[in-house]
Amino acid sequence: MKKNTIILLSVLGGIVLIAILLVGWVTGIYNSLVKSDEGINQAWAQVQNQYQRRLDLIPNLVEVVNGYAKHEREVFENVAEARASVGKLVVTPEILNDPQAFQKFQQAQASLSGWLSRLLAVAENYPQLKANENFLQLQHQLEGTENRIAVERMKFNQIVQEFNVKVRTFPTSIIAGMFGFTQKQYFQAEPGADKAPQVKF
């Protein structure tokens, strides 16, 4: 009887030990996924921060350019419309789990970038404007912001890649599926970005 009790206790002890190890393993993977998910949210907040900085600079830039090029109404109106479109978007961390909403956000930002390029092209036609201190300062700030946006988007894509690899790699994929962790969306290049621009003199 004593021998059977010892064997039974040994088996139960082994089962308890395996259960503890299994719970520890699942907890470790889950915590790793949560940490990576929060890293994506933090990177996303940085991207939004830079987009907001650009949004805040635009009215000042438009005002300065408008003083020199009042007849360029179409460009000013489209910049204002694109800025308003971006400003209307309600951007929450949930957008990262909704491919359509993420794509809509990206398209709105691309439209604004396009119209800003046109606004700066208009400015090139006005030598007095190009020499204006306010314009030059705003232009440098906007260029710096565009560079920051590109850097933050690159960092965001790197963090998303790390997370997506975790979510898709066995055995983490099992835990990810159990707790509802899914792949996140990357920022994509704007349409036509793969073609080199033509430069004519």
C-alpha positions in Angstrom: 0.0 0.0 0.0 2.8 2.4 0.9 4.5 1.7 -2.4 1.3 2.5 -4.3 0.9 5.8 -2.4 4.4 6.8 -3.1 3.9 6.1 -6.8 0.6 8.0 -6.8 2.2 11.0 -5.1 5.1 10.9 -7.5 2.7 10.9 -10.5 0.6 13.7 -9.0 3.8 15.7 -8.2 4.9 15.2 -11.8 1.6 16.3 -13.2 1.6 19.4 -11.0 5.1 20.2 -12.0 4.2 19.8 -15.7 1.1 22.0 -15.2 3.2 24.7 -13.5 5.8 24.6 -16.3 3.0 24.8 -18.9 1.3 27.7 -17.2 4.7 29.5 -16.9 5.4 28.9 -20.6 2.0 30.2 -21.7 2.3 33.2 -19.4 5.7 34.0 -20.8 4.5 33.9 -24.4 1.4 35.9 -23.6 3.4 38.6 -21.8 5.8 38.7 -24.7 2.9 39.2 -27.1 1.4 42.0 -24.9 4.7 43.7 -24.7 5.1 43.6 -28.5 1.5 44.8 -29.0 2.2 47.8 -26.7 5.4 48.5 -28.6 3.3 48.8 -31.8 0.8 51.1 -30.0 3.8 53.3 -28.9 5.3 53.4 -32.4 1.9 54.2 -33.8 1.5 57.1 -31.3 4.9 58.5 -32.6 3.7 58.3 -36.2 0.5 60.1 -35.2 2.6 62.7 -33.3 4.5 63.5 -36.5 1.4 63.6 -38.6 -0.1 66.0 -36.1 3.0 68.3 -36.2 2.6 68.4 -40.0 -1.1 69.2 -39.7 -0.3 72.1 -37.4 2.3 73.6 -39.7 0.1 73.6 -42.8 -2.1 76.6 -42.1 0.9 78.8 -41.4 2.6 77.7 -44.6 -0.6 78.2 -46.7 -1.0 81.7 -45.2 2.5 82.7 -46.1 2.3 81.3 -49.7 -1.2 82.8 -50.1 0.3 86.3 -49.5 2.4 85.9 -52.6 0.3 83.7 -54.9 -3.3 84.7 -54.2 -4.5 83.4 -57.7 -3.5 79.8 -56.9 -6.9 79.1 -55.3 -7.2 75.5 -56.5 -4.0 74.5 -54.7 -5.0 76.3 -51.5 -8.5 74.8 -51.5 -7.2 71.3 -52.1 -4.6 71.6 -49.4 -7.3 72.8 -47.0 -9.6 70.0 -48.1 -6.9 67.3 -47.7 -6.0 68.7 -44.3 -9.6 68.7 -43.2 -10.0 65.2 -44.5 -7.1 64.0 -42.4 -8.3 66.0 -39.4 -11.7 64.3 -39.5 -10.3 60.9 -39.2 -10.8 59.4 -35.8 -7.6 57.5 -35.2 -7.5 55.0 -32.4 -5.2 52.0 -31.8 -8.0 49.8 -33.1 -7.3 51.2 -36.6 -4.3 48.8 -36.5 -6.6 45.8 -36.5 -8.9 47.1 -39.3 -7.2 46.9 -42.7 -9.8 49.1 -44.4 -9.6 51.9 -41.8 -5.8 51.7 -41.9 -5.8 52.0 -45.7 -8.2 55.0 -45.6 -5.9 56.7 -43.1 -2.9 56.0 -45.3 -4.8 57.3 -48.4 -5.8 60.5 -46.7 -2.2 61.1 -45.6 -0.9 60.4 -49.1 -3.4 62.9 -50.6 -2.2 65.6 -48.1 1.4 64.9 -49.0 0.6 65.2 -52.7 -1.1 68.6 -52.2 1.7 69.9 -50.0 4.2 69.0 -52.8 2.0 71.0 -55.2 1.9 73.9 -52.7 5.7 73.9 -52.5 6.0 73.7 -56.3 3.8 76.8 -56.6 6.2 78.5 -54.2 9.1 77.8 -56.5 7.6 80.2 -59.1 7.9 83.2 -56.7 11.5 84.3 -56.1 10.4 86.8 -53.4 8.5 84.1 -51.6 11.5 81.7 -51.7 13.6 84.5 -50.0 10.9 85.2 -47.3 12.3 84.2 -43.9 8.9 82.9 -42.6 8.5 80.7 -45.7 12.0 79.3 -45.5 11.5 78.5 -41.8 8.2 76.8 -42.4 9.5 75.0 -45.4 12.5 73.6 -43.3 10.1 72.7 -40.5 7.8 70.9 -42.9 10.7 69.1 -44.6 12.0 68.0 -41.2 8.6 66.8 -40.2 8.3 64.8 -43.5 11.6 63.2 -42.7 10.5 62.4 -39.1 7.3 60.9 -40.5 9.3 58.6 -42.8 11.6 57.6 -39.9 8.7 56.9 -37.5 6.9 54.9 -40.3 10.0 52.8 -40.8 10.3 52.1 -37.1 6.6 51.3 -36.9 7.0 48.8 -39.8 10.0 47.2 -38.1 8.0 46.7 -34.8 5.0 45.4 -36.7 7.3 42.9 -38.5 8.7 41.6 -35.2 5.2 41.2 -33.9 3.8 39.5 -37.0 6.7 37.1 -37.0 5.9 36.2 -33.3 2.2 35.8 -34.1 2.9 33.5 -37.1 5.7 31.4 -35.5 5.0 28.1 -33.9 4.3 27.6 -31.0 3.6 31.2 -30.2 0.9 31.2 -33.0 -1.1 28.8 -30.8 -1.1 31.1 -27.8 -1.6 34.2 -30.1 -4.7 32.5 -31.6 -6.1 31.5 -28.2 -5.8 35.1 -26.9 -6.9 36.9 -30.1 -3.6 38.4 -31.2 -3.6 38.9 -35.0 -1.2 40.3 -37.5 -1.0 44.1 -37.8 -0.9 46.2 -41.0 2.2 47.8 -42.4 2.5 51.2 -43.9 2.7 50.7 -47.7 4.5 52.8 -50.3 2.2 55.3 -52.0 1.0 54.2 -55.5 3.6 55.1 -58.1 6.4 55.4 -55.6 8.2 52.6 -57.4 8.6 54.8 -60.5 11.4 57.3 -60.6 10.2 60.9 -61.2 11.1 62.5 -64.5 13.3 65.5 -64.3 13.2 67.9 -67.2 15.2 71.1 -67.7 
